[in-house]
């Protein structure tokens, strides 16, 4: 029996062929986009600006009409959208909606040339389940959650955390660069979500910290803008203090200046903290600050503030609502 030895150069050639076959480089693509919310709408718009043909779906007619006015084709069924798309990006609120959407899109089979990319924030185990289901049907699926908030979505400066093979990462990188500034390969399927959940836990903790510090300084008589400048030029500096300050009048573009409307909702950060708590338990990882942040945001949600931006935690503190 002879032993056939495959050279490294041939392996590399096969890998490059796979990447070229899936690559977004080389002109306009048909892109399906499901979920046109506060972030998804901007992300889809940026793909149109990048020259791609957009096929969109959302339960909100105004959201669909907005993208239609920019040149997108609106679909009544996600299954039809998927069949007409080279790539499908989903940007949805939670596990249940993501799973139901993929079940609907793929119930009647899939175009084996279609590449599915989920940019929602969901459980890593659900990622692995969806990847198995879709790969069994002959198509490809990866997780690519984002960070950067609504400003990042609008300005196409998001960070994408990709979970999948190296070849799949290389295949989608060019497409994702139309919506983001940093595209990072985090490892196998679900690792993008693992990174995202840890990041969002840190975001929640830092927003609470900034809100506490700002509230204390203001009550002691320090001017809000003066203290914000001090934080942002010293050791307290973070994204929440610099780009998303929770005190009205400090950061002009922050939701705090719009009565905490829009942005990243308290309901969603509470959901993400719940997911982080779940994976922390399954991995036997202590998260005392993450658990406390979850408790605080659950309290805000129970007060009917779930639809408000998560920076409303400052207003809650300022008005002694604890």
DAKA-V27633 format. One line per field, one symbol per residue. burial: I if it has 24 or more other C-alpha atoms within 12 Angstrom, else O. A space follows every 50 residues. Layout:
burial->???
//
This chain:
burial->OOOOOOOOOOOOOOOOOOOOOIIIOOOOIIIIIIIIIIIIIIIIIIIIOI OIIIIIIIOOOOIIOIIIOIOIIIIOIIIIIIIIIIIIIIIIIIIOOIIO IIOOIIOOOIIOIIIIIIIIIIIIIIIIIIIOIIIOOOIIIIIIIIIIII IIIIIIIIIIIIIIIOIIIIIIIIIIIIIIIOIIIIOIIIIIIIIIIIII IIIIIIIIIIIIIIIOOOOOOOOIIOIIOOIOOOOOOIIIIIIIIIIIOI IOIIIIOOOIIIIIIIIIIIIIIIIIIIIOOOOOOOOOOIIOIIIIIIOI IOOOIIIIIIIIIIIIIOOOOO
//
